[in-house]
Amino acid sequence: MKYTHILFDLDGTIIDSRETVRISFEYALEKMKVPNPKILDIDPLIGPPILKTFHEVYGFSLEQARQGYQFYLEEYVGNGQMYHAKLYDGVRETIHTLYTEGCFLGVATTKNEANARKIIENLKLDIAIDRVYGTYNDGTRSNKKEIISNLLEDNDVLDLAAVLMVGDRHYDIIGANEVGIDSVGVTYGCGSEDELRVAGATHLIDGITELLAIIK
């Protein structure tokens, strides 16, 4: 088997969270009194850290961005939006197959780590909760390279040639490249095929089940 350690992004790769994220952002923007908080295209906002989006995309000061993020969490976590995201077709079966074949499975996401772990646990996927890594509660460790590196280092993964990062945005691909591991760009998520190709994805797939042929 060429790849024995598979790391997944969460939003746009394992789960389709477009609607839940859109609702949560709009809730926060309304609370922040942003005129016309309706979001017509949510895809660009899925992938980067939420705090960074409030700060850089909407132009809030860092203090305001933190308040916006708290409003976001009020809806996303407090009102349970995060549990309404759906698995993409074939994800459960593919992960189960990888698990039964003895692969090391993990999640590397810029989503808040505690929330990511709750989502994976709720979905009952064959991924150990302590292998779900994300951004800390205070907003630090929001860089994909750092998240991937920490996951690998904490689990004593030394053979980088056997590791594969699977994601839907250029952040996933660039992070993998910076760490020195191969990557798979999934074209069914929030990023375009061009975005993934330009970022330098090692492989491109249109459906998650295609991953099984790549790891052999």
BELQUI-V300456 format. One record per residue. N is the residue number from 1. PSI is psi as a letter, one per 30 degrees, with the letter a starting at -180 (999 if undefined). Layout:
BEGIN
N,PSI
N,PSI
END
This chain:
BEGIN
1,k
2,e
3,k
4,f
5,j
6,k
7,k
8,k
9,l
10,d
11,k
12,f
13,e
14,e
15,k
16,j
17,g
18,e
19,e
20,e
21,e
22,e
23,e
24,e
25,e
26,e
27,e
28,e
29,e
30,e
31,e
32,g
33,h
34,k
35,k
36,i
37,g
38,k
39,j
40,e
41,j
42,f
43,e
44,f
45,f
46,j
47,e
48,l
49,k
50,e
51,e
52,e
53,e
54,e
55,e
56,e
57,e
58,f
59,g
60,l
61,l
62,e
63,e
64,e
65,e
66,e
67,e
68,e
69,e
70,e
71,e
72,e
73,f
74,e
75,e
76,e
77,e
78,e
79,g
80,g
81,e
82,f
83,f
84,f
85,k
86,k
87,k
88,l
89,k
90,f
91,e
92,e
93,e
94,e
95,e
96,e
97,e
98,e
99,e
100,f
101,g
102,g
103,k
104,k
105,k
106,l
107,k
108,j
109,l
110,g
111,l
112,k
113,e
114,e
115,e
116,e
117,e
118,e
119,e
120,e
121,e
122,e
123,f
124,h
125,l
126,h
127,k
128,k
129,e
130,g
131,g
132,j
133,k
134,a
135,k
136,l
137,e
138,g
139,f
140,l
141,h
142,g
143,k
144,e
145,e
146,e
147,e
148,e
149,e
150,e
151,e
152,e
153,e
154,f
155,g
156,h
157,j
158,f
159,i
160,f
161,f
162,g
163,k
164,k
165,k
166,k
167,l
168,f
169,l
170,f
171,e
172,e
173,e
174,e
175,e
176,e
177,e
178,e
179,f
180,g
181,l
182,l
183,l
184,k
185,k
186,k
187,f
188,f
189,b
190,f
191,l
192,l
193,e
194,e
195,e
196,e
197,e
198,e
199,f
200,h
201,k
202,e
203,l
204,k
205,l
206,f
207,k
208,f
209,f
210,f
211,e
212,e
213,e
214,e
215,f
216,999
END
